Amino acid sequence: DEARTKRRGGSGLGLSIVKSLVNEYGGTISVDSEKGKWTKFYILFPKLTSE
């Protein structure tokens, strides 16, 4: 997808928006990466109940 390349750049807001949403729902974000190869973000939410 051309819109996701470094040539075009971006606003840099994606992770900030995700962080806000995750915090709002009491979740956590963690990251694992290998420099220059890959990055993985883990997003965990607490189990919600109907109580």
All heavy atoms as atom14 arrays in JSON, in Angstrom:
{
  "sequence": "DEARTKRRGGSGLGLSIVKSLVNEYGGTISVDSEKGKWTKFYILFPKLTSE",
  "atom14_mask": [
    [1, 1, 1, 1, 1, 1, 1, 1, 0, 0, 0, 0, 0, 0],
    [1, 1, 1, 1, 1, 1, 1, 1, 1, 0, 0, 0, 0, 0],
    [1, 1, 1, 1, 1, 0, 0, 0, 0, 0, 0, 0, 0, 0],
    [1, 1, 1, 1, 1, 1, 1, 1, 1, 1, 1, 0, 0, 0],
    [1, 1, 1, 1, 1, 1, 1, 0, 0, 0, 0, 0, 0, 0],
    [1, 1, 1, 1, 1, 1, 1, 1, 1, 0, 0, 0, 0, 0],
    [1, 1, 1, 1, 1, 1, 1, 1, 1, 1, 1, 0, 0, 0],
    [1, 1, 1, 1, 1, 1, 1, 1, 1, 1, 1, 0, 0, 0],
    [1, 1, 1, 1, 0, 0, 0, 0, 0, 0, 0, 0, 0, 0],
    [1, 1, 1, 1, 0, 0, 0, 0, 0, 0, 0, 0, 0, 0],
    [1, 1, 1, 1, 1, 1, 0, 0, 0, 0, 0, 0, 0, 0],
    [1, 1, 1, 1, 0, 0, 0, 0, 0, 0, 0, 0, 0, 0],
    [1, 1, 1, 1, 1, 1, 1, 1, 0, 0, 0, 0, 0, 0],
    [1, 1, 1, 1, 0, 0, 0, 0, 0, 0, 0, 0, 0, 0],
    [1, 1, 1, 1, 1, 1, 1, 1, 0, 0, 0, 0, 0, 0],
    [1, 1, 1, 1, 1, 1, 0, 0, 0, 0, 0, 0, 0, 0],
    [1, 1, 1, 1, 1, 1, 1, 1, 0, 0, 0, 0, 0, 0],
    [1, 1, 1, 1, 1, 1, 1, 0, 0, 0, 0, 0, 0, 0],
    [1, 1, 1, 1, 1, 1, 1, 1, 1, 0, 0, 0, 0, 0],
    [1, 1, 1, 1, 1, 1, 0, 0, 0, 0, 0, 0, 0, 0],
    [1, 1, 1, 1, 1, 1, 1, 1, 0, 0, 0, 0, 0, 0],
    [1, 1, 1, 1, 1, 1, 1, 0, 0, 0, 0, 0, 0, 0],
    [1, 1, 1, 1, 1, 1, 1, 1, 0, 0, 0, 0, 0, 0],
    [1, 1, 1, 1, 1, 1, 1, 1, 1, 0, 0, 0, 0, 0],
    [1, 1, 1, 1, 1, 1, 1, 1, 1, 1, 1, 1, 0, 0],
    [1, 1, 1, 1, 0, 0, 0, 0, 0, 0, 0, 0, 0, 0],
    [1, 1, 1, 1, 0, 0, 0, 0, 0, 0, 0, 0, 0, 0],
    [1, 1, 1, 1, 1, 1, 1, 0, 0, 0, 0, 0, 0, 0],
    [1, 1, 1, 1, 1, 1, 1, 1, 0, 0, 0, 0, 0, 0],
    [1, 1, 1, 1, 1, 1, 0, 0, 0, 0, 0, 0, 0, 0],
    [1, 1, 1, 1, 1, 1, 1, 0, 0, 0, 0, 0, 0, 0],
    [1, 1, 1, 1, 1, 1, 1, 1, 0, 0, 0, 0, 0, 0],
    [1, 1, 1, 1, 1, 1, 0, 0, 0, 0, 0, 0, 0, 0],
    [1, 1, 1, 1, 1, 1, 1, 1, 1, 0, 0, 0, 0, 0],
    [1, 1, 1, 1, 1, 1, 1, 1, 1, 0, 0, 0, 0, 0],
    [1, 1, 1, 1, 0, 0, 0, 0, 0, 0, 0, 0, 0, 0],
    [1, 1, 1, 1, 1, 1, 1, 1, 1, 0, 0, 0, 0, 0],
    [1, 1, 1, 1, 1, 1, 1, 1, 1, 1, 1, 1, 1, 1],
    [1, 1, 1, 1, 1, 1, 1, 0, 0, 0, 0, 0, 0, 0],
    [1, 1, 1, 1, 1, 1, 1, 1, 1, 0, 0, 0, 0, 0],
    [1, 1, 1, 1, 1, 1, 1, 1, 1, 1, 1, 0, 0, 0],
    [1, 1, 1, 1, 1, 1, 1, 1, 1, 1, 1, 1, 0, 0],
    [1, 1, 1, 1, 1, 1, 1, 1, 0, 0, 0, 0, 0, 0],
    [1, 1, 1, 1, 1, 1, 1, 1, 0, 0, 0, 0, 0, 0],
    [1, 1, 1, 1, 1, 1, 1, 1, 1, 1, 1, 0, 0, 0],
    [1, 1, 1, 1, 1, 1, 1, 0, 0, 0, 0, 0, 0, 0],
    [1, 1, 1, 1, 1, 1, 1, 1, 1, 0, 0, 0, 0, 0],
    [1, 1, 1, 1, 1, 1, 1, 1, 0, 0, 0, 0, 0, 0],
    [1, 1, 1, 1, 1, 1, 1, 0, 0, 0, 0, 0, 0, 0],
    [1, 1, 1, 1, 1, 1, 0, 0, 0, 0, 0, 0, 0, 0],
    [1, 1, 1, 1, 1, 1, 1, 1, 1, 0, 0, 0, 0, 0]
  ],
  "atom14_positions": [
    [[0.84, -1.18, 0.0], [0.0, 0.0, 0.0], [0.89, 1.24, 0.0], [1.67, 1.46, 0.91], [-0.9, -0.03, 1.21], [-1.9, 1.11, 1.26], [-1.72, 2.1, 0.52], [-2.84, 1.01, 2.04], [0.0, 0.0, 0.0], [0.0, 0.0, 0.0], [0.0, 0.0, 0.0], [0.0, 0.0, 0.0], [0.0, 0.0, 0.0], [0.0, 0.0, 0.0]],
    [[0.76, 2.05, -1.0], [1.59, 3.26, -1.17], [1.46, 4.22, 0.01], [2.41, 4.91, 0.37], [1.17, 3.96, -2.47], [2.03, 5.17, -2.81], [3.43, 4.82, -3.27], [3.64, 3.68, -3.71], [4.3, 5.69, -3.19], [0.0, 0.0, 0.0], [0.0, 0.0, 0.0], [0.0, 0.0, 0.0], [0.0, 0.0, 0.0], [0.0, 0.0, 0.0]],
    [[0.32, 4.28, 0.64], [0.1, 5.21, 1.75], [0.9, 4.84, 2.99], [1.07, 5.66, 3.89], [-1.38, 5.26, 2.1], [0.0, 0.0, 0.0], [0.0, 0.0, 0.0], [0.0, 0.0, 0.0], [0.0, 0.0, 0.0], [0.0, 0.0, 0.0], [0.0, 0.0, 0.0], [0.0, 0.0, 0.0], [0.0, 0.0, 0.0], [0.0, 0.0, 0.0]],
    [[1.42, 3.64, 3.06], [2.13, 3.19, 4.25], [3.64, 3.18, 4.09], [4.34, 2.6, 4.9], [1.64, 1.8, 4.64], [0.19, 1.82, 5.05], [-0.25, 0.48, 5.6], [-1.63, 0.59, 6.0], [-2.59, -0.21, 5.61], [-2.32, -1.21, 4.81], [-3.82, -0.05, 6.03], [0.0, 0.0, 0.0], [0.0, 0.0, 0.0], [0.0, 0.0, 0.0]],
    [[4.15, 3.82, 3.09], [5.6, 3.84, 2.88], [6.22, 5.04, 3.55], [5.56, 6.05, 3.81], [5.94, 3.87, 1.37], [5.48, 5.1, 0.84], [5.33, 2.69, 0.64], [0.0, 0.0, 0.0], [0.0, 0.0, 0.0], [0.0, 0.0, 0.0], [0.0, 0.0, 0.0], [0.0, 0.0, 0.0], [0.0, 0.0, 0.0], [0.0, 0.0, 0.0]],
    [[7.5, 4.95, 3.85], [8.23, 6.06, 4.48], [8.36, 7.26, 3.54], [8.55, 8.36, 3.98], [9.62, 5.59, 4.92], [9.6, 4.68, 6.11], [9.28, 5.47, 7.35], [9.39, 4.58, 8.57], [9.05, 5.25, 9.79], [0.0, 0.0, 0.0], [0.0, 0.0, 0.0], [0.0, 0.0, 0.0], [0.0, 0.0, 0.0], [0.0, 0.0, 0.0]],
    [[8.27, 7.03, 2.24], [8.4, 8.14, 1.3], [7.31, 9.18, 1.49], [7.54, 10.37, 1.37], [8.36, 7.64, -0.14], [9.6, 6.87, -0.55], [9.47, 6.38, -1.95], [8.29, 5.51, -1.99], [7.85, 4.87, -3.05], [8.47, 5.02, -4.19], [6.81, 4.1, -3.01], [0.0, 0.0, 0.0], [0.0, 0.0, 0.0], [0.0, 0.0, 0.0]],
    [[6.12, 8.72, 1.78], [5.0, 9.65, 1.96], [4.95, 10.21, 3.36], [4.41, 11.26, 3.6], [3.68, 8.96, 1.66], [3.42, 8.87, 0.19], [2.02, 8.54, -0.08], [1.18, 9.74, 0.06], [-0.08, 9.76, -0.2], [-0.68, 8.67, -0.58], [-0.78, 10.84, -0.07], [0.0, 0.0, 0.0], [0.0, 0.0, 0.0], [0.0, 0.0, 0.0]],
    [[5.46, 9.45, 4.33], [5.38, 9.9, 5.71], [3.98, 9.73, 6.26], [3.09, 9.22, 5.61], [0.0, 0.0, 0.0], [0.0, 0.0, 0.0], [0.0, 0.0, 0.0], [0.0, 0.0, 0.0], [0.0, 0.0, 0.0], [0.0, 0.0, 0.0], [0.0, 0.0, 0.0], [0.0, 0.0, 0.0], [0.0, 0.0, 0.0], [0.0, 0.0, 0.0]],
    [[3.81, 10.17, 7.46], [2.5, 10.06, 8.08], [2.41, 11.05, 9.22], [3.36, 11.77, 9.52], [0.0, 0.0, 0.0], [0.0, 0.0, 0.0], [0.0, 0.0, 0.0], [0.0, 0.0, 0.0], [0.0, 0.0, 0.0], [0.0, 0.0, 0.0], [0.0, 0.0, 0.0], [0.0, 0.0, 0.0], [0.0, 0.0, 0.0], [0.0, 0.0, 0.0]],
    [[1.28, 11.07, 9.86], [1.09, 12.02, 10.95], [1.68, 11.5, 12.26], [1.87, 12.26, 13.19], [-0.4, 12.29, 11.14], [-1.06, 11.09, 11.49], [0.0, 0.0, 0.0], [0.0, 0.0, 0.0], [0.0, 0.0, 0.0], [0.0, 0.0, 0.0], [0.0, 0.0, 0.0], [0.0, 0.0, 0.0], [0.0, 0.0, 0.0], [0.0, 0.0, 0.0]],
    [[1.93, 10.18, 12.34], [2.48, 9.62, 13.56], [1.46, 9.5, 14.67], [1.8, 9.33, 15.82], [0.0, 0.0, 0.0], [0.0, 0.0, 0.0], [0.0, 0.0, 0.0], [0.0, 0.0, 0.0], [0.0, 0.0, 0.0], [0.0, 0.0, 0.0], [0.0, 0.0, 0.0], [0.0, 0.0, 0.0], [0.0, 0.0, 0.0], [0.0, 0.0, 0.0]],
    [[0.19, 9.6, 14.35], [-0.86, 9.56, 15.37], [-1.39, 8.17, 15.66], [-2.05, 7.97, 16.67], [-2.03, 10.45, 14.94], [-1.75, 11.94, 14.92], [-2.94, 12.68, 14.34], [-1.43, 12.45, 16.3], [0.0, 0.0, 0.0], [0.0, 0.0, 0.0], [0.0, 0.0, 0.0], [0.0, 0.0, 0.0], [0.0, 0.0, 0.0], [0.0, 0.0, 0.0]],
    [[-1.1, 7.19, 14.81], [-1.69, 5.87, 14.96], [-1.47, 5.24, 16.32], [-2.41, 4.84, 17.01], [0.0, 0.0, 0.0], [0.0, 0.0, 0.0], [0.0, 0.0, 0.0], [0.0, 0.0, 0.0], [0.0, 0.0, 0.0], [0.0, 0.0, 0.0], [0.0, 0.0, 0.0], [0.0, 0.0, 0.0], [0.0, 0.0, 0.0], [0.0, 0.0, 0.0]],
    [[-0.21, 5.14, 16.75], [0.08, 4.51, 18.04], [-0.45, 5.34, 19.2], [-0.91, 4.79, 20.2], [1.58, 4.26, 18.19], [1.98, 3.37, 19.35], [1.26, 2.03, 19.31], [3.48, 3.16, 19.37], [0.0, 0.0, 0.0], [0.0, 0.0, 0.0], [0.0, 0.0, 0.0], [0.0, 0.0, 0.0], [0.0, 0.0, 0.0], [0.0, 0.0, 0.0]],
    [[-0.45, 6.64, 19.07], [-0.99, 7.51, 20.11], [-2.49, 7.28, 20.3], [-2.99, 7.22, 21.42], [-0.73, 8.97, 19.75], [-1.3, 9.82, 20.72], [0.0, 0.0, 0.0], [0.0, 0.0, 0.0], [0.0, 0.0, 0.0], [0.0, 0.0, 0.0], [0.0, 0.0, 0.0], [0.0, 0.0, 0.0], [0.0, 0.0, 0.0], [0.0, 0.0, 0.0]],
    [[-3.2, 7.13, 19.2], [-4.64, 6.86, 19.26], [-4.89, 5.49, 19.88], [-5.75, 5.34, 20.75], [-5.28, 6.97, 17.86], [-5.23, 8.41, 17.38], [-6.7, 6.43, 17.85], [-5.56, 8.61, 15.92], [0.0, 0.0, 0.0], [0.0, 0.0, 0.0], [0.0, 0.0, 0.0], [0.0, 0.0, 0.0], [0.0, 0.0, 0.0], [0.0, 0.0, 0.0]],
    [[-4.12, 4.49, 19.46], [-4.27, 3.14, 20.03], [-4.0, 3.18, 21.53], [-4.75, 2.6, 22.32], [-3.32, 2.15, 19.33], [-3.28, 0.82, 20.07], [-3.76, 1.93, 17.89], [0.0, 0.0, 0.0], [0.0, 0.0, 0.0], [0.0, 0.0, 0.0], [0.0, 0.0, 0.0], [0.0, 0.0, 0.0], [0.0, 0.0, 0.0], [0.0, 0.0, 0.0]],
    [[-2.94, 3.88, 21.95], [-2.6, 3.97, 23.37], [-3.75, 4.58, 24.17], [-4.11, 4.09, 25.25], [-1.34, 4.79, 23.57], [-0.89, 4.89, 25.01], [0.39, 5.7, 25.11], [0.92, 5.75, 26.53], [0.09, 6.5, 27.45], [0.0, 0.0, 0.0], [0.0, 0.0, 0.0], [0.0, 0.0, 0.0], [0.0, 0.0, 0.0], [0.0, 0.0, 0.0]],
    [[-4.37, 5.63, 23.66], [-5.5, 6.26, 24.34], [-6.66, 5.29, 24.5], [-7.27, 5.21, 25.57], [-5.95, 7.49, 23.58], [-4.97, 8.48, 23.6], [0.0, 0.0, 0.0], [0.0, 0.0, 0.0], [0.0, 0.0, 0.0], [0.0, 0.0, 0.0], [0.0, 0.0, 0.0], [0.0, 0.0, 0.0], [0.0, 0.0, 0.0], [0.0, 0.0, 0.0]],
    [[-6.97, 4.56, 23.43], [-8.08, 3.61, 23.5], [-7.79, 2.46, 24.46], [-8.65, 2.06, 25.25], [-8.39, 3.05, 22.11], [-9.03, 4.03, 21.14], [-9.04, 3.46, 19.73], [-10.43, 4.38, 21.59], [0.0, 0.0, 0.0], [0.0, 0.0, 0.0], [0.0, 0.0, 0.0], [0.0, 0.0, 0.0], [0.0, 0.0, 0.0], [0.0, 0.0, 0.0]],
    [[-6.57, 1.93, 24.4], [-6.19, 0.83, 25.28], [-6.26, 1.29, 26.74], [-6.78, 0.58, 27.6], [-4.8, 0.28, 24.91], [-4.29, -0.7, 25.95], [-4.86, -0.4, 23.54], [0.0, 0.0, 0.0], [0.0, 0.0, 0.0], [0.0, 0.0, 0.0], [0.0, 0.0, 0.0], [0.0, 0.0, 0.0], [0.0, 0.0, 0.0], [0.0, 0.0, 0.0]],
    [[-5.75, 2.47, 27.03], [-5.81, 3.01, 28.39], [-7.25, 3.18, 28.86], [-7.59, 2.88, 30.0], [-5.07, 4.33, 28.49], [-3.57, 4.17, 28.47], [-3.05, 3.1, 28.72], [-2.88, 5.24, 28.15], [0.0, 0.0, 0.0], [0.0, 0.0, 0.0], [0.0, 0.0, 0.0], [0.0, 0.0, 0.0], [0.0, 0.0, 0.0], [0.0, 0.0, 0.0]],
    [[-8.1, 3.66, 27.98], [-9.52, 3.88, 28.31], [-10.2, 2.58, 28.75], [-11.06, 2.59, 29.62], [-10.24, 4.48, 27.1], [-11.7, 4.77, 27.3], [-11.96, 5.97, 28.2], [-11.07, 6.85, 28.29], [-13.05, 6.03, 28.8], [0.0, 0.0, 0.0], [0.0, 0.0, 0.0], [0.0, 0.0, 0.0], [0.0, 0.0, 0.0], [0.0, 0.0, 0.0]],
    [[-9.81, 1.47, 28.16], [-10.43, 0.18, 28.48], [-9.61, -0.65, 29.47], [-9.88, -1.82, 29.68], [-10.68, -0.61, 27.19], [-11.81, -0.03, 26.39], [-11.57, 0.86, 25.35], [-13.13, -0.34, 26.7], [-12.62, 1.41, 24.62], [-14.18, 0.2, 25.98], [-13.91, 1.08, 24.94], [-14.96, 1.63, 24.23], [0.0, 0.0, 0.0], [0.0, 0.0, 0.0]],
    [[-8.58, -0.05, 30.07], [-7.81, -0.74, 31.1], [-6.85, -1.79, 30.57], [-6.45, -2.69, 31.29], [0.0, 0.0, 0.0], [0.0, 0.0, 0.0], [0.0, 0.0, 0.0], [0.0, 0.0, 0.0], [0.0, 0.0, 0.0], [0.0, 0.0, 0.0], [0.0, 0.0, 0.0], [0.0, 0.0, 0.0], [0.0, 0.0, 0.0], [0.0, 0.0, 0.0]],
    [[-6.47, -1.68, 29.32], [-5.57, -2.65, 28.71], [-4.11, -2.25, 28.82], [-3.77, -1.25, 29.45], [0.0, 0.0, 0.0], [0.0, 0.0, 0.0], [0.0, 0.0, 0.0], [0.0, 0.0, 0.0], [0.0, 0.0, 0.0], [0.0, 0.0, 0.0], [0.0, 0.0, 0.0], [0.0, 0.0, 0.0], [0.0, 0.0, 0.0], [0.0, 0.0, 0.0]],
    [[-3.26, -3.06, 28.22], [-1.83, -2.77, 28.2], [-1.29, -2.97, 26.8], [-1.83, -3.73, 26.0], [-1.06, -3.7, 29.16], [-1.27, -5.06, 28.76], [-1.5, -3.51, 30.6], [0.0, 0.0, 0.0], [0.0, 0.0, 0.0], [0.0, 0.0, 0.0], [0.0, 0.0, 0.0], [0.0, 0.0, 0.0], [0.0, 0.0, 0.0], [0.0, 0.0, 0.0]],
    [[-0.19, -2.27, 26.51], [0.52, -2.42, 25.25], [1.97, -2.74, 25.57], [2.57, -2.13, 26.45], [0.52, -1.12, 24.41], [-0.9, -0.67, 24.08], [1.32, -1.3, 23.13], [-0.97, 0.67, 23.39], [0.0, 0.0, 0.0], [0.0, 0.0, 0.0], [0.0, 0.0, 0.0], [0.0, 0.0, 0.0], [0.0, 0.0, 0.0], [0.0, 0.0, 0.0]],
    [[2.53, -3.71, 24.87], [3.96, -3.99, 24.98], [4.51, -4.18, 23.58], [3.76, -4.33, 22.61], [4.23, -5.22, 25.85], [3.61, -6.36, 25.32], [0.0, 0.0, 0.0], [0.0, 0.0, 0.0], [0.0, 0.0, 0.0], [0.0, 0.0, 0.0], [0.0, 0.0, 0.0], [0.0, 0.0, 0.0], [0.0, 0.0, 0.0], [0.0, 0.0, 0.0]],
    [[5.82, -4.13, 23.46], [6.44, -4.19, 22.14], [7.67, -5.09, 22.18], [8.35, -5.19, 23.2], [6.81, -2.77, 21.63], [7.85, -2.13, 22.5], [7.25, -2.8, 20.19], [0.0, 0.0, 0.0], [0.0, 0.0, 0.0], [0.0, 0.0, 0.0], [0.0, 0.0, 0.0], [0.0, 0.0, 0.0], [0.0, 0.0, 0.0], [0.0, 0.0, 0.0]],
    [[7.92, -5.76, 21.08], [9.1, -6.6, 20.9], [9.61, -6.3, 19.5], [8.81, -6.14, 18.58], [8.72, -8.08, 21.04], [9.91, -9.01, 21.08], [11.04, -8.53, 21.32], [9.72, -10.22, 20.88], [0.0, 0.0, 0.0], [0.0, 0.0, 0.0], [0.0, 0.0, 0.0], [0.0, 0.0, 0.0], [0.0, 0.0, 0.0], [0.0, 0.0, 0.0]],
    [[10.92, -6.2, 19.33], [11.42, -5.91, 17.99], [12.86, -6.37, 17.82], [13.58, -6.6, 18.79], [11.34, -4.41, 17.69], [12.22, -3.7, 18.51], [0.0, 0.0, 0.0], [0.0, 0.0, 0.0], [0.0, 0.0, 0.0], [0.0, 0.0, 0.0], [0.0, 0.0, 0.0], [0.0, 0.0, 0.0], [0.0, 0.0, 0.0], [0.0, 0.0, 0.0]],
    [[13.22, -6.51, 16.57], [14.6, -6.77, 16.18], [14.97, -5.64, 15.23], [14.37, -5.5, 14.16], [14.74, -8.13, 15.51], [16.18, -8.48, 15.25], [16.36, -9.91, 14.76], [15.56, -10.79, 15.15], [17.28, -10.12, 13.98], [0.0, 0.0, 0.0], [0.0, 0.0, 0.0], [0.0, 0.0, 0.0], [0.0, 0.0, 0.0], [0.0, 0.0, 0.0]],
    [[15.92, -4.81, 15.64], [16.27, -3.61, 14.91], [16.48, -3.88, 13.41], [17.22, -4.78, 13.03], [17.54, -2.99, 15.5], [17.86, -1.64, 14.92], [19.04, -1.01, 15.6], [19.35, 0.35, 15.0], [20.48, 0.99, 15.67], [0.0, 0.0, 0.0], [0.0, 0.0, 0.0], [0.0, 0.0, 0.0], [0.0, 0.0, 0.0], [0.0, 0.0, 0.0]],
    [[15.79, -3.09, 12.61], [15.91, -3.19, 11.16], [15.19, -4.37, 10.52], [15.25, -4.53, 9.31], [0.0, 0.0, 0.0], [0.0, 0.0, 0.0], [0.0, 0.0, 0.0], [0.0, 0.0, 0.0], [0.0, 0.0, 0.0], [0.0, 0.0, 0.0], [0.0, 0.0, 0.0], [0.0, 0.0, 0.0], [0.0, 0.0, 0.0], [0.0, 0.0, 0.0]],
    [[14.52, -5.2, 11.33], [13.86, -6.38, 10.77], [12.36, -6.39, 11.02], [11.59, -6.52, 10.08], [14.5, -7.65, 11.32], [15.93, -7.84, 10.85], [16.41, -9.21, 11.16], [17.8, -9.41, 10.58], [18.28, -10.75, 10.8], [0.0, 0.0, 0.0], [0.0, 0.0, 0.0], [0.0, 0.0, 0.0], [0.0, 0.0, 0.0], [0.0, 0.0, 0.0]],
    [[11.95, -6.33, 12.26], [10.52, -6.45, 12.55], [10.19, -5.83, 13.9], [11.05, -5.63, 14.75], [10.06, -7.91, 12.52], [10.87, -8.83, 13.39], [11.95, -9.56, 12.99], [10.7, -9.09, 14.78], [12.45, -10.27, 14.05], [11.7, -10.01, 15.17], [9.82, -8.66, 15.74], [11.83, -10.48, 16.46], [9.95, -9.14, 17.04], [10.94, -10.04, 17.38]],
    [[8.93, -5.52, 14.07], [8.41, -5.01, 15.34], [7.02, -5.61, 15.54], [6.22, -5.65, 14.61], [8.3, -3.48, 15.32], [9.61, -2.94, 15.1], [7.76, -2.94, 16.64], [0.0, 0.0, 0.0], [0.0, 0.0, 0.0], [0.0, 0.0, 0.0], [0.0, 0.0, 0.0], [0.0, 0.0, 0.0], [0.0, 0.0, 0.0], [0.0, 0.0, 0.0]],
    [[6.76, -6.07, 16.75], [5.44, -6.61, 17.1], [4.9, -5.83, 18.3], [5.63, -5.6, 19.26], [5.53, -8.08, 17.51], [5.9, -9.02, 16.4], [5.94, -10.44, 16.94], [6.42, -11.4, 15.86], [6.47, -12.78, 16.39], [0.0, 0.0, 0.0], [0.0, 0.0, 0.0], [0.0, 0.0, 0.0], [0.0, 0.0, 0.0], [0.0, 0.0, 0.0]],
    [[3.65, -5.43, 18.21], [2.97, -4.78, 19.32], [1.94, -5.77, 19.86], [1.2, -6.37, 19.09], [2.27, -3.5, 18.86], [3.24, -2.4, 18.52], [3.73, -2.26, 17.23], [3.66, -1.51, 19.49], [4.62, -1.25, 16.91], [4.55, -0.5, 19.19], [5.03, -0.36, 17.9], [0.0, 0.0, 0.0], [0.0, 0.0, 0.0], [0.0, 0.0, 0.0]],
    [[1.9, -5.89, 21.17], [0.94, -6.77, 21.83], [-0.03, -5.89, 22.6], [0.37, -5.04, 23.39], [1.65, -7.72, 22.8], [2.66, -8.6, 22.12], [3.99, -8.21, 22.0], [2.29, -9.84, 21.6], [4.93, -9.02, 21.37], [3.23, -10.64, 20.97], [4.54, -10.23, 20.87], [5.46, -11.04, 20.25], [0.0, 0.0, 0.0], [0.0, 0.0, 0.0]],
    [[-1.3, -6.09, 22.35], [-2.34, -5.32, 23.02], [-3.23, -6.29, 23.78], [-3.78, -7.22, 23.18], [-3.17, -4.51, 22.0], [-2.25, -3.57, 21.23], [-4.29, -3.75, 22.7], [-2.9, -2.88, 20.07], [0.0, 0.0, 0.0], [0.0, 0.0, 0.0], [0.0, 0.0, 0.0], [0.0, 0.0, 0.0], [0.0, 0.0, 0.0], [0.0, 0.0, 0.0]],
    [[-3.32, -6.09, 25.08], [-4.12, -6.98, 25.93], [-5.2, -6.17, 26.64], [-4.94, -5.07, 27.15], [-3.24, -7.67, 26.97], [-2.13, -8.54, 26.44], [-1.24, -9.02, 27.58], [-2.7, -9.72, 25.69], [0.0, 0.0, 0.0], [0.0, 0.0, 0.0], [0.0, 0.0, 0.0], [0.0, 0.0, 0.0], [0.0, 0.0, 0.0], [0.0, 0.0, 0.0]],
    [[-6.4, -6.72, 26.67], [-7.5, -6.11, 27.38], [-7.97, -7.04, 28.48], [-7.93, -8.27, 28.32], [-8.69, -5.85, 26.43], [-8.43, -4.8, 25.4], [-8.04, -5.15, 24.12], [-8.55, -3.46, 25.71], [-7.79, -4.19, 23.17], [-8.29, -2.47, 24.75], [-7.92, -2.85, 23.49], [0.0, 0.0, 0.0], [0.0, 0.0, 0.0], [0.0, 0.0, 0.0]],
    [[-8.43, -6.48, 29.6], [-8.96, -7.35, 30.66], [-10.26, -8.0, 30.19], [-10.96, -7.45, 29.33], [-9.22, -6.39, 31.82], [-9.36, -5.05, 31.19], [-8.52, -5.07, 29.95], [0.0, 0.0, 0.0], [0.0, 0.0, 0.0], [0.0, 0.0, 0.0], [0.0, 0.0, 0.0], [0.0, 0.0, 0.0], [0.0, 0.0, 0.0], [0.0, 0.0, 0.0]],
    [[-10.53, -9.16, 30.72], [-11.77, -9.84, 30.38], [-12.95, -9.04, 30.91], [-12.98, -8.68, 32.08], [-11.79, -11.25, 30.98], [-12.99, -12.05, 30.58], [-12.89, -13.46, 31.09], [-14.11, -14.26, 30.66], [-14.03, -15.64, 31.11], [0.0, 0.0, 0.0], [0.0, 0.0, 0.0], [0.0, 0.0, 0.0], [0.0, 0.0, 0.0], [0.0, 0.0, 0.0]],
    [[-13.89, -8.75, 30.05], [-15.07, -7.99, 30.46], [-16.2, -8.95, 30.81], [-16.38, -9.97, 30.14], [-15.51, -7.06, 29.33], [-14.49, -6.02, 28.9], [-15.03, -5.22, 27.72], [-14.13, -5.1, 30.05], [0.0, 0.0, 0.0], [0.0, 0.0, 0.0], [0.0, 0.0, 0.0], [0.0, 0.0, 0.0], [0.0, 0.0, 0.0], [0.0, 0.0, 0.0]],
    [[-16.93, -8.62, 31.84], [-18.08, -9.43, 32.23], [-19.32, -8.56, 32.18], [-19.25, -7.34, 32.16], [-17.91, -10.0, 33.65], [-17.85, -8.93, 34.57], [-16.66, -10.85, 33.75], [0.0, 0.0, 0.0], [0.0, 0.0, 0.0], [0.0, 0.0, 0.0], [0.0, 0.0, 0.0], [0.0, 0.0, 0.0], [0.0, 0.0, 0.0], [0.0, 0.0, 0.0]],
    [[-20.47, -9.19, 32.2], [-21.73, -8.43, 32.15], [-22.2, -8.02, 33.52], [-23.28, -7.47, 33.67], [-22.81, -9.28, 31.46], [-23.0, -10.48, 32.17], [0.0, 0.0, 0.0], [0.0, 0.0, 0.0], [0.0, 0.0, 0.0], [0.0, 0.0, 0.0], [0.0, 0.0, 0.0], [0.0, 0.0, 0.0], [0.0, 0.0, 0.0], [0.0, 0.0, 0.0]],
    [[-21.41, -8.28, 34.54], [-21.82, -7.93, 35.92], [-21.63, -6.48, 36.22], [-20.79, -5.8, 35.83], [-21.0, -8.76, 36.91], [-21.27, -10.23, 36.74], [-20.36, -11.09, 37.64], [-19.7, -10.56, 38.52], [-20.35, -12.29, 37.41], [0.0, 0.0, 0.0], [0.0, 0.0, 0.0], [0.0, 0.0, 0.0], [0.0, 0.0, 0.0], [0.0, 0.0, 0.0]]
  ]
}
